[in-house]
Amino acid sequence: MKTLATNMKNLLAIVSLIFFLNSGNAQKIVIYDTTNSNIADNVVRAVFIDAYGVKWVGTDKGLCRFNDTTWILYSTADKIGDPPIHDFALQHTKYYGDELWIATSKGASVAAFGIDGITAATNYTKASFPMLSDSIIAVAVDTLGTRYFASTDGITWFKGNKWGIVTHDSIPASIPAEPILTLYARNDSLFIGTQGYGMAHGGVGRLQMKVDGISGASIIQGPYCGNLNNAVHAIYIDSKARQWFGTEGGLFEHQGQVYKEEGWLRNFSREQGLCGDTIFAIAESPDHKIWVGTNGGLNVITDDTLYRLTTAGGLPSNTISDIAFDTLGNAWLATNKGLVKVQPDFYTDVKNVSSLTASMLKAFPNPTQGKLTVQLSSEVRAARLSIIDMNGRIVWQKDLSSPSITIDLSQQLQKGIYFLHIHSNSHVLVQKVVLY
């Protein structure tokens, strides 16, 4: 039986164009590896660009700083924890200026820095501080100044002189199931992406931190969240307040708190042109495009377009674990074969264009109390209409002999959220319908 996630995979076909790069775009890509630079290692896990335009690069052999001309390697002698370096988080402080928090394999390091590099550093470890673990896989800082250090088993947090630990067992309403894979802080909220194991599904946990500590928790998971039960490797909230969740089952987009009535808007997968179904990185470019790093290459998403870049277009590797942008809009990619600089217009030379538009399917009124009219454009012929519930079950189906049909859902279905699925020889269209 098909699952909801499988059926949702067709949603992007309504609104996207899929572009495939030609080899000419390779000249818009610059690769930094151990053969042509002083980067510490070719396996790059994280990249951060500071206000000076300097690149901080987390590799399997240490922390690197690159100012476009010179590479500097920082080590335990500089009070930076042992590599691999997994993640970065920036904190603006009142007295110490900008500080960079660094997730290392032996502690959470913090480095005060200026235009010339690190001026002071401290490494927080379990031996000296009330931390859950020394193996830190993700770090985050919220607007209240709370620092979060994630290990696979849980999260250590501290603010001022107050420390705390959060695990699935201590607050099951905040963490779906360990191990933890990623953290993302937004205002006073911390989003937690987890793996899950066995019968325990992954998903996204959410903590709210107030002055005196944690005040609220929730989980984004299950059929009413687009079946977001996969392992979650990446979380991002863009400038339009849309929430993006990168999983091992594709990319989920949600309108978040601003457009609650829209629900789960889209699910992207390889069927719509994503390079891979496992998403490791999500970032927004200065011109407000969403860049996605997958296990199969790079994608860029605009309002109605999906672009892609793989090794066939010049990347050294199709595994992209992090993305950062400089002031010129260039993207810097962390890959397992070096640090990669990609120009923002890499996709201007494209060919093999195909498109499907939302104008091909109209369903109204929506939401509806029962009667629903479905209209198809003349381009869609010999189609089958299926109605699918939130559990992925086909609850009603009919072959269409005309481009327009009116059905009464109240006679056959319970109140809730459903998906219209139109399938013909040439088109697949999906639209959400609310029956109330």
C-alpha positions in Angstrom: 0.0 0.0 0.0 1.3 3.4 -0.9 2.2 5.7 1.9 1.4 9.4 2.1 5.1 10.3 1.7 5.1 8.3 -1.6 2.0 10.2 -2.9 3.3 13.6 -1.7 6.4 13.1 -3.8 4.5 14.3 -6.8 3.6 17.7 -5.3 6.5 19.5 -6.8 5.4 18.5 -10.3 2.6 21.1 -9.9 4.9 24.0 -9.5 8.4 23.2 -10.8 10.6 23.2 -13.8 13.4 20.7 -13.7 16.7 21.8 -15.2 19.8 19.6 -16.0 23.2 21.3 -16.2 25.6 21.0 -19.1 29.3 20.6 -18.7 30.0 24.3 -19.4 29.1 25.2 -15.8 32.3 23.6 -14.6 34.1 26.9 -15.1 31.8 28.5 -12.5 33.1 26.1 -9.8 36.3 26.3 -7.8 37.6 23.3 -5.7 40.0 23.6 -2.8 41.5 20.3 -1.7 44.9 19.0 -0.5 46.3 18.9 -4.1 46.0 22.6 -4.7 45.7 24.3 -1.2 46.7 24.0 2.4 43.3 22.8 3.6 43.9 20.3 6.4 41.8 17.5 4.9 39.5 16.8 1.9 36.7 15.6 4.1 34.9 18.8 4.9 31.9 18.6 7.3 31.0 22.2 8.0 31.6 25.7 6.7 30.9 29.2 8.2 31.6 32.7 6.7 32.2 35.5 9.2 31.5 39.2 8.8 35.0 39.7 7.4 34.3 37.3 4.6 36.7 34.7 6.1 35.8 31.1 5.7 35.9 28.8 8.7 36.2 25.2 7.5 35.6 22.1 9.7 37.5 19.1 8.4 38.3 15.6 9.6 41.8 16.8 10.5 41.1 20.1 12.2 39.7 23.6 12.0 40.9 25.8 9.1 40.6 29.5 8.5 40.8 30.7 4.9 40.8 34.4 3.9 40.9 33.7 0.2 44.7 33.8 0.1 46.0 32.1 3.3 45.0 28.9 5.2 45.6 28.6 8.9 45.1 25.4 10.9 44.0 25.5 14.5 44.5 22.6 16.9 44.4 21.6 20.5 47.4 23.8 21.1 45.0 26.7 20.3 42.4 25.3 22.8 40.3 23.8 20.0 38.9 20.3 20.6 40.0 17.3 18.6 38.8 16.7 15.1 36.7 15.9 13.2 35.0 19.3 13.4 31.2 18.8 12.9 29.4 22.1 13.2 29.6 25.9 13.8 27.3 28.4 15.5 27.9 32.2 15.8 27.1 34.2 19.0 27.1 38.0 19.2 28.2 39.0 22.7 28.1 42.3 24.4 31.6 42.3 25.9 33.6 39.8 23.8 32.3 40.6 20.3 31.6 37.7 17.9 32.3 34.2 19.2 32.3 31.0 17.1 31.1 27.9 18.8 32.6 24.7 17.4 31.4 21.1 17.7 34.4 18.9 18.0 35.0 15.2 18.8 36.3 16.2 22.2 34.3 19.1 23.6 32.5 22.2 22.5 35.0 24.9 21.7 34.4 28.7 21.7 36.7 31.1 19.9 36.6 34.8 20.0 38.0 36.2 16.7 38.8 39.3 14.8 39.9 40.2 11.3 43.3 38.4 11.9 41.8 35.2 13.4 41.3 33.7 16.8 42.2 36.0 19.7 41.1 33.6 22.6 39.6 30.2 22.9 38.1 27.8 25.5 37.2 24.1 25.2 34.3 22.8 27.3 34.6 19.1 28.2 32.9 16.7 30.5 35.9 16.6 32.8 35.5 20.3 33.8 31.8 21.1 33.1 28.5 19.4 33.6 28.2 18.1 30.1 26.5 15.0 28.9 29.2 14.0 26.5 32.5 15.2 24.9 31.5 14.0 21.5 29.6 17.0 20.1 27.9 16.6 16.7 26.0 19.9 16.6 26.0 23.3 18.3 23.4 26.2 18.3 22.9 29.5 20.0 19.5 31.2 20.5 18.6 34.9 20.8 18.6 34.6 24.6 22.3 33.6 24.5 21.6 30.0 25.4 24.2 27.6 24.0 23.3 24.1 23.0 25.7 21.2 22.5 24.2 18.0 21.0 25.7 14.5 21.3 23.9 11.5 19.9 22.4 10.8 23.3 21.0 14.2 24.2 21.7 17.9 24.6 23.7 20.0 27.1 22.6 23.6 27.4 23.9 26.5 29.4 23.2 30.2 29.8 25.2 32.4 32.1 26.1 30.1 35.0 23.1 27.8 34.6 23.5 24.3 33.0 21.0 21.7 32.0 20.6 18.4 30.1 17.7 17.4 27.8 17.2 13.8 26.6 14.4 11.9 25.1 13.9 10.2 28.5 13.8 13.4 30.5 11.5 15.4 28.1 9.9 12.9 25.6 7.7 15.7 24.3 10.8 17.5 23.0 13.0 14.8 21.4 11.2 12.2 19.2 13.9 9.6 19.7 17.7 9.6 19.9 20.2 9.7 18.3 20.2 13.4 17.6 21.5 14.5 14.2 21.2 18.3 14.0 20.2 21.5 15.9 18.8 24.7 14.6 18.0 27.8 16.8 15.5 30.4 15.9 14.6 33.2 18.4 13.9 31.4 21.7 13.2 28.0 20.1 15.5 25.1 19.4 14.6 22.6 16.7 16.1 19.1 17.1 16.5 16.7 14.2 16.7 13.0 15.2 17.4 9.7 13.7 15.2 7.3 15.5 15.7 3.5 15.5 13.8 0.3 15.4 10.1 1.1 15.9 11.0 4.6 17.2 10.6 7.0 14.4 12.7 10.0 13.8 11.3 13.5 13.5 11.8 17.1 14.7 11.6 18.1 18.4 11.1 21.7 19.5 12.2 23.3 22.8 11.3 26.9 23.9 13.8 28.5 26.3 12.9 31.3 28.6 14.9 33.2 31.1 14.5 30.6 33.9 14.8 27.6 31.6 12.8 25.4 29.3 9.1 26.5 29.2 7.7 24.4 26.4 8.3 21.5 24.1 6.6 19.8 21.1 7.3 17.2 18.4 6.8 17.6 14.6 6.1 14.1 13.5 3.5 11.8 12.2 0.8 11.8 9.4 -0.4 15.3 10.2 3.1 16.6 9.5 3.4 15.1 6.0 4.5 11.7 7.5 7.7 13.4 8.8 9.0 10.2 10.4 12.3 9.9 8.6 15.7 10.7 10.1 16.2 14.5 10.0 19.6 15.8 9.1 18.9 19.4 8.3 16.5 22.1 9.5 16.2 25.7 8.2 13.6 28.5 8.6 13.8 31.0 5.7 13.1 34.7 5.4 9.4 34.0 4.6 9.1 31.9 7.9 8.8 28.7 5.9 10.2 25.7 7.7 12.4 23.3 5.7 13.2 19.8 7.0 15.8 17.7 5.3 15.2 14.0 5.9 16.3 10.6 4.6 13.0 10.5 2.7 13.3 13.9 0.9 12.8 17.6 1.7 9.6 18.8 3.5 8.4 22.4 3.2 6.0 23.8 5.7 4.5 27.3 6.0 5.1 27.3 9.8 3.4 29.8 12.1 2.7 32.4 9.5 0.4 30.3 7.2 -0.9 27.6 9.5 -3.9 26.9 7.3 -1.6 25.9 4.4 -0.3 22.9 6.3 2.5 20.8 4.8 3.0 22.5 1.5 5.4 20.3 -0.5 7.5 17.2 -0.3 10.5 17.1 -2.7 12.2 13.8 -3.8 14.2 12.4 -6.7 11.0 12.0 -8.6 10.7 15.8 -8.9 14.4 16.4 -9.7 16.1 16.4 -6.3 19.6 15.0 -6.8 19.2 12.7 -3.8 16.6 11.7 -1.2 18.9 12.2 1.9 19.2 15.9 2.7 22.3 17.0 4.6 22.2 20.8 4.3 19.6 23.6 3.7 20.5 27.3 3.3 19.0 30.5 1.8 21.1 32.6 -0.6 21.2 36.4 -0.4 18.7 36.5 -3.3 16.3 34.3 -1.3 16.7 31.0 -3.2 16.8 27.8 -1.2 20.0 25.7 -1.7 19.9 22.0 -0.8 22.8 19.7 -0.3 22.0 16.0 -0.7 23.7 12.6 -1.0 23.4 12.9 -4.8 24.4 16.5 -5.5 23.2 20.1 -5.1 19.7 21.6 -5.8 18.5 25.2 -5.9 14.8 25.9 -5.4 13.0 29.1 -6.5 9.3 29.8 -6.4 8.6 27.7 -9.5 12.0 26.2 -10.5 14.3 23.4 -9.5 17.9 23.4 -10.6 20.5 20.8 -10.0 24.3 20.4 -10.0 26.2 17.1 -9.7 29.7 15.7 -10.5 28.6 15.7 -14.2 28.4 19.5 -13.9 31.8 19.9 -12.2 31.3 19.0 -8.5 34.1 16.9 -7.0 31.6 14.9 -5.0 27.8 14.5 -4.9 27.8 14.4 -1.0 27.2 17.9 0.3 27.1 18.3 4.1 27.0 22.1 4.6 26.4 25.3 2.6 27.4 29.0 3.4 27.2 32.2 1.3 29.7 35.1 1.0 28.7 38.7 0.4 28.9 38.2 -3.4 26.3 35.4 -3.3 28.8 32.7 -4.0 28.0 29.4 -2.3 30.7 27.5 -0.4 30.0 23.8 -0.1 31.4 21.3 2.4 31.9 18.0 0.5 33.9 14.8 1.2 36.3 15.8 -1.5 37.1 19.3 -0.6 35.7 22.8 -0.1 33.8 24.0 -3.2 33.0 27.6 -4.3 30.0 27.8 -6.7 29.0 31.0 -8.4 25.3 32.0 -7.8 24.5 32.0 -11.5 25.9 28.5 -12.1 22.5 27.4 -13.6 22.2 30.0 -16.3 23.5 27.7 -19.0 20.9 24.9 -19.0 19.0 22.7 -21.4 16.5 19.8 -21.5 13.7 21.8 -20.0 10.4 20.2 -19.0 7.5 21.8 -17.1 4.2 21.2 -15.3 2.2 24.1 -13.9 -0.5 24.5 -11.3 -2.9 25.8 -13.9 -3.5 22.3 -15.0 -5.6 21.4 -11.9 -8.2 23.5 -10.1 -10.3 22.2 -7.2 -12.9 24.5 -5.6 -14.3 25.4 -3.2 -11.4 24.5 -1.0 -11.8 24.1 2.0 -15.2 22.5 1.3 -18.2 21.3 3.3 -18.7 18.5 0.8 -19.2 19.4 -2.9 -16.0 19.8 -4.8 -15.5 20.7 -8.5 -12.4 19.5 -10.2 -11.3 21.0 -13.5 -8.4 19.9 -15.6 -6.8 21.8 -18.5 -7.1 20.4 -22.1 -3.5 19.1 -21.8 -4.5 16.4 -19.3 -6.3 13.5 -21.1 -7.5 10.1 -20.0 -6.8 10.8 -16.4 -7.7 8.9 -13.2 -8.7 10.8 -10.1 -7.8 9.3 -6.7 -8.5 10.8 -3.3 -5.9 9.8 -0.7 -6.1 10.2 3.1 -3.5 11.3 5.5 -2.4 7.7 6.0 -1.7 7.3 2.3 -4.8 5.1 1.7 -6.8 5.6 -1.6 -10.3 6.2 -0.3 -12.0 7.1 -3.6 -11.1 6.6 -7.2 -12.6 7.3 -10.6 -11.6 7.4 -14.3 -12.4 10.8 -15.8 -14.1 11.0 -19.1 -14.4 14.8 -19.2 -12.2 17.7 -18.0 -14.6 18.7 -15.2 -16.4 16.7 -12.5 -18.3 17.6 -9.3 -18.3 15.2 -6.4 -19.8 15.2 -2.9 -17.1 14.2 -0.4 -19.4 14.5 2.6 -21.3 11.4 1.4 -18.2 9.3 1.4 -15.5 10.7 3.6 -15.0 11.9 7.2 -13.9 15.5 7.9 -10.2 16.0 7.5 -7.3 16.6 5.1 -7.1 14.7 1.8 -5.0 14.8 -1.4 -6.4 14.8 -4.9 -4.1 12.8 -7.1 -4.5 13.1 -10.9 -2.6 10.6 -13.0 -2.6 10.5 -16.8 -0.1 9.2 -19.4 1.7 12.5 -19.4 1.0 14.3 -16.1 0.9 13.7 -12.4 -0.9 16.4 -10.4 -1.6 16.6 -6.7 -3.6 19.1 -4.6 -4.5 19.2 -0.9 -8.2 19.4 -0.1 -9.7 20.2 3.4 -13.2 18.8 4.2 -14.8 20.4 7.2 
